[in-house]
Amino acid sequence: MLKNNHFSKYADLFLNSIYNSPKGAIRLAVLQRDLLPYLVQNRDLQILDLGCGAGQISLWAASFGHKVDMVDLSTPLLNQAEKNATLLGVIDKVNFYNADIFNLPEGILNKKYDFIFCYAVLEWIEDINSIFNIFDNLLKAHGKLSLAYYNLSALEFIHNVFGNFNYLSQGLKSKKAAKMTPQFPRYPLDVKKLYCQHNFRQLKQSGICCFYDYMKEKDRQANSLTSIITRELIISEKKEFIPVARYIHELLMK
């Protein structure tokens, strides 16, 4: 996993590319659609967000009255999450931990959670079995895991579309990799194999950005963001489009 200074150094870039962007809006819409039924049917859930960033999903969950523990290695991102919590009026519902996922404080290790959120983390970890061990230890019986990760199949596909054949032949390795390019994107079938080994079952799978990244800029400009999100939500649930989605959302139950 990258060290704290990497995500801290590029915190503004991360905020702009992940949160304050059309891609971020699509991501938020898909995750909220998938999670909403489980948040409104229950009260006083204990939720853990591992790699919370600025906390969009966690703070939204807290707005339903749930208690959320938020963990991130990046101090600037966690500071932004705390500011957002204050603005949204949910500061009394959340706890903030500036910590490494693999070195969690006792305040978290001594708890069991109804729900764990973990987004854009798997693709920065070489050995993802280790993080599934954490999920196993911290989830209650029948607890749920909301997991989103960078899709290696879509990454390979888009580089074929763009004609980056040399990059593909080099195994997607480059000396000049983009600052926020994940180191370990994942094939969905590999993730499925692992979560099945850890006795999770899938409640729902959705694609995030099934077509947006493939649109030409002129076509993006010709359509409102609202209309793009509407279409993304429709096809995000269609199995035939999920393999080319840039991110995959897995909603799992222990």
C-alpha positions in Angstrom: 0.0 0.0 0.0 1.2 3.5 -0.6 2.3 5.5 2.4 0.5 8.4 4.0 2.6 11.0 2.3 1.4 9.9 -1.1 -2.3 10.4 -0.5 -1.6 13.5 1.6 0.6 15.0 -1.1 -2.1 14.4 -3.8 -5.2 15.0 -1.5 -6.5 18.0 -3.6 -6.1 15.9 -6.8 -7.8 13.0 -5.2 -10.7 15.2 -4.0 -11.1 16.7 -7.5 -10.9 13.5 -9.4 -12.9 11.3 -7.1 -15.4 13.5 -5.4 -15.8 16.8 -7.1 -16.2 15.5 -10.6 -18.8 13.8 -12.9 -17.1 10.5 -12.1 -17.5 11.2 -8.4 -21.2 12.0 -8.9 -21.8 8.8 -10.8 -20.0 6.8 -8.1 -22.0 8.4 -5.4 -25.3 7.8 -7.2 -24.6 4.1 -7.7 -23.4 3.5 -4.1 -26.3 5.4 -2.6 -28.9 3.5 -4.8 -27.4 0.1 -3.7 -27.0 1.0 0.0 -30.3 2.9 0.6 -32.6 -0.1 1.3 -30.2 -1.4 4.0 -29.8 1.9 5.7 -33.5 3.0 5.9 -34.7 -0.4 7.1 -32.4 -0.5 10.1 -31.7 1.9 13.0 -28.6 2.5 15.0 -26.2 0.5 12.8 -22.6 0.4 13.7 -20.6 1.2 10.5 -16.9 1.2 9.8 -15.5 3.0 6.8 -11.9 1.8 5.9 -10.2 4.3 3.7 -13.0 6.8 4.1 -11.3 9.7 2.2 -13.5 12.8 2.6 -16.4 10.7 3.8 -19.1 11.2 1.3 -20.8 7.8 1.8 -20.1 7.6 5.5 -21.5 11.0 6.3 -24.6 10.3 4.2 -25.1 7.0 6.1 -24.7 9.0 9.4 -27.5 11.3 8.3 -29.9 8.3 8.8 -28.8 8.2 12.5 -26.2 5.5 12.2 -22.9 5.6 14.1 -19.9 5.6 11.9 -16.2 5.1 12.6 -14.1 6.6 9.8 -10.5 5.5 9.1 -8.0 7.1 6.7 -4.3 7.3 6.4 -4.3 10.7 4.8 -4.5 13.6 7.3 -5.7 16.2 4.8 -8.5 13.9 3.6 -9.6 13.1 7.1 -9.6 16.8 8.0 -11.9 17.5 5.1 -14.2 14.7 6.2 -14.4 16.3 9.7 -15.2 19.7 8.1 -17.9 18.0 6.0 -19.4 16.3 9.0 -19.7 19.6 10.8 -21.4 21.2 7.8 -23.8 18.3 7.4 -24.7 18.3 11.1 -23.6 14.7 11.8 -20.4 15.4 13.8 -22.0 13.7 16.8 -22.5 10.5 14.8 -19.0 9.9 13.6 -15.5 9.2 15.0 -12.3 9.9 13.1 -9.2 7.7 13.1 -6.0 8.8 11.4 -4.7 5.3 11.0 -3.4 2.5 8.8 -6.0 -0.1 8.0 -3.4 -2.7 9.0 -2.6 -1.0 12.3 -6.1 -0.2 13.6 -6.5 1.3 17.1 -8.0 -0.6 20.0 -11.1 1.5 19.8 -12.0 -0.2 16.5 -10.5 -3.7 17.1 -12.6 -4.1 20.2 -15.9 -3.6 18.3 -18.0 -5.6 15.9 -19.8 -3.8 13.0 -23.1 -4.3 11.2 -21.6 -2.8 8.0 -18.1 -2.1 6.6 -17.6 0.3 3.7 -14.3 -0.1 1.8 -13.9 1.9 -1.4 -10.9 2.3 -3.7 -8.6 0.4 -1.3 -8.2 -3.1 -2.8 -6.3 -1.7 -5.8 -3.6 -0.2 -3.6 -3.0 -3.5 -1.7 -0.9 -6.3 -3.2 -2.2 -9.0 -0.8 -5.9 -8.5 -0.5 -6.4 -11.6 1.5 -5.0 -9.7 4.4 -7.8 -7.1 4.3 -10.5 -9.8 4.0 -9.1 -11.2 7.3 -9.8 -7.7 8.8 -13.4 -7.9 7.4 -13.8 -11.3 9.0 -12.6 -10.1 12.4 -14.7 -6.9 12.5 -18.0 -7.9 11.0 -20.9 -9.2 13.1 -22.6 -12.4 12.1 -24.7 -11.6 9.0 -22.8 -8.3 8.7 -22.6 -6.6 5.4 -19.6 -5.4 3.3 -19.9 -2.7 0.7 -16.8 -3.0 -1.5 -15.8 -1.0 -4.6 -12.6 -1.6 -6.5 -10.8 -0.7 -9.8 -11.7 -3.1 -12.5 -8.7 -4.6 -14.3 -10.8 -5.9 -17.2 -12.1 -2.4 -17.9 -8.6 -0.9 -17.7 -7.4 -3.4 -20.3 -10.4 -2.7 -22.5 -10.0 1.1 -22.5 -6.4 0.9 -23.4 -7.3 -1.3 -26.4 -9.9 1.3 -27.4 -7.3 4.0 -27.2 -4.8 2.0 -29.1 -2.2 1.8 -26.3 -0.9 -1.5 -27.5 2.7 -1.1 -26.3 1.4 -0.3 -22.8 -0.7 -3.4 -22.8 2.1 -5.6 -24.1 4.2 -4.3 -21.1 1.6 -5.6 -18.7 0.2 -2.1 -18.0 3.6 -1.0 -16.5 5.0 2.4 -17.1 7.8 4.5 -15.7 5.5 7.5 -16.0 2.4 6.2 -14.4 -0.2 8.8 -13.5 -0.1 10.0 -9.8 -3.4 8.3 -8.8 -3.2 5.2 -11.1 -3.9 2.2 -8.8 -1.0 -0.2 -8.5 -3.1 -3.4 -8.2 -6.4 -3.2 -10.2 -8.5 -6.4 -9.8 -10.3 -8.8 -12.0 -13.9 -9.3 -10.7 -13.6 -13.1 -10.9 -10.5 -13.0 -8.7 -12.3 -10.9 -6.1 -15.3 -13.2 -6.2 -13.1 -16.2 -5.7 -11.6 -14.6 -2.6 -14.8 -13.4 -1.0 -16.3 -16.9 -1.5 -13.3 -18.3 0.3 -14.1 -16.0 3.2 -17.7 -17.1 3.3 -19.3 -14.0 1.9 -22.3 -14.2 -0.4 -23.2 -11.6 -3.0 -26.3 -9.5 -2.4 -25.8 -7.2 -5.4 -23.2 -6.3 -8.0 -23.2 -3.0 -9.9 -20.9 -1.3 -12.4 -19.7 2.3 -11.7 -18.9 4.3 -14.9 -20.0 1.7 -17.4 -19.8 4.1 -20.3 -18.8 7.6 -19.1 -15.0 7.1 -19.5 -15.6 5.9 -23.1 -17.6 9.0 -24.1 -16.0 11.6 -26.3 -15.8 15.0 -24.7 -18.2 16.6 -27.2 -20.8 14.0 -26.3 -20.3 14.6 -22.6 -20.9 18.3 -23.2 -23.9 17.6 -25.2 -25.7 15.8 -22.4 -26.5 17.0 -18.9 -24.8 15.3 -16.0 -28.3 14.4 -14.7 -29.1 12.5 -17.9 -25.7 10.8 -17.9 -26.2 9.6 -14.3 -29.7 8.4 -15.1 -28.3 6.2 -17.9 -25.4 5.0 -15.8 -27.8 3.9 -13.1 -29.9 2.0 -15.6 -27.1 0.0 -17.1 -25.1 -0.3 -13.9 -27.3 -3.2 -13.0 -27.2 -5.0 -16.3 -24.8 -7.9 -16.2 -23.7 -7.5 -19.8 -22.3 -4.0 -19.1 -20.6 -4.6 -15.7 -17.4 -6.1 -17.2 -16.5 -2.8 -18.8 -17.3 -0.6 -15.8 -14.3 1.2 -14.5 -15.2 0.3 -10.9 -17.2 -2.6 -9.5 -19.4 -2.4 -6.4 -19.9 -5.6 -4.5 -22.5 -5.7 -1.8 -21.8 -8.8 0.3 -23.1 -10.5 3.4 -21.2 -12.6 5.9 
